[in-house]
Amino acid sequence: MSYDVVAKTDPESVIDDEWGGMWFLKSELGTEELGMSVLELEPDGKGMEHDEADSGQEEVYYVVEGTIDVDLTAADETVTLEADEAIRLDAEEPRQLHNRGDERAKLILVGAPL
């Protein structure tokens, strides 16, 4: 087959419902070089501080709904993204996502190469 279809909720969320949800879609889509995830963060919810230096993958975060702060921890800088905005991050850039808004935020996260 030359395509695969998946629903966000086909895999289990890897974070607690109280913070939102995060669904890794790579396995369900059968991708080899591209990772794709859906992240939903409740107000005051935040992601794990991390970088991708070990994997070497750059990441793109696209905000579908809400507003999200991308804390660039090594640079002591915060980039605020609203719906329909995206950011690309180098693998070595430490980052943490934080929903400091009043509504649930929804993002699409894409990373490559894996």
N, C-alpha and C positions, 0 to 999 in steps of 0.2 A: 504494500500500500504506500502511496506517495504522500500521505498526510496523516496526522493524528489530531484528535479532538479531545479536549479535557475540560472539565468544570473546575472552578476554583476549589470547590469542596471535595473533589475526588480524593486528594490526600488529606491526612489529618493535619490540623494546625499544629505548629511547633511552639506556639506561645499560648499562655492562659487566656481564656475568653475575656477575663476582666480587663485585659490590656488591649484587646482587639482580636487579632488573628494573623498568622503568617503561614502561607501555603507555598511550598516548594513544588514547582510544576515540571522540573527537568526530567525526572524519571517517567512521569505520566506521559510527557510529550515525546520521550525517547531522544532528546537532543544529546549530541556528543560534545559539542564545543561551546554551547550557549546555555547559561542558566537563566531561568525566569521564575520570579516569585511575585505573589501578591501580598502586600502588607497593609493591614488596617490597624490604626492606633487610636484608642480612645483618648479624650482630653487628659493631659498629664502623662500619657503613655510614652515610653521611649524604647528605642532599640538598644542592642548591645554595642558598646564602643568597640570598634574593631578596624583593622585594615585588611587588605588582601595581598600583602607582601609575599606571603608564603605561596599563594596560588598564582600570583602574577596577573590576576584578572582585573581589568578596569570595570567599573560599574556605572550604570546610568540609572538614576531614580527619576521617575515621571509621576507627578502628582495628579491623580484623577479627581479626587475630591478633597476639600479642606485646605489647610495650611500646615506646612511642616518646616521645622528648623533643622538644618543640617549643621551640627556643631563640628567644625574642623578643629579637633582638639589640639593638635600640634601647633597650629597657626593661631590658636586662641581667637578664632573667627567663627561667626555664625552666618550662614546663608539661609534666608527665608524664601521658601517656594510656595506659591499658590497653585490652584488648579490650572492645569495645562502648561505648567512649567517643568523643566527638567534640569538636572545637573549631571555632569560626567565627572567621575573621580578616578585619579590615578590609583593604581594598586597600593602604593606605599602611603597614601594619605589616610591618617587615622580619622575616623568619623563616627558620629553618633546621631541618630535620628530622634527628634523629640517633638511631640505634638503639644505645643503650648496654647493651642486654640481652644475654642469652646465646643467644637463639633468633631466627630470622628473623621479621621483623615484616611484616605485610601491611596496607595501607591503601587506602581508596577516597578519592580526591580529587575534589571537585566545585567548579567555579567558574562564576560568572555575574555580570552579563551579559558576553558576549564581544563 
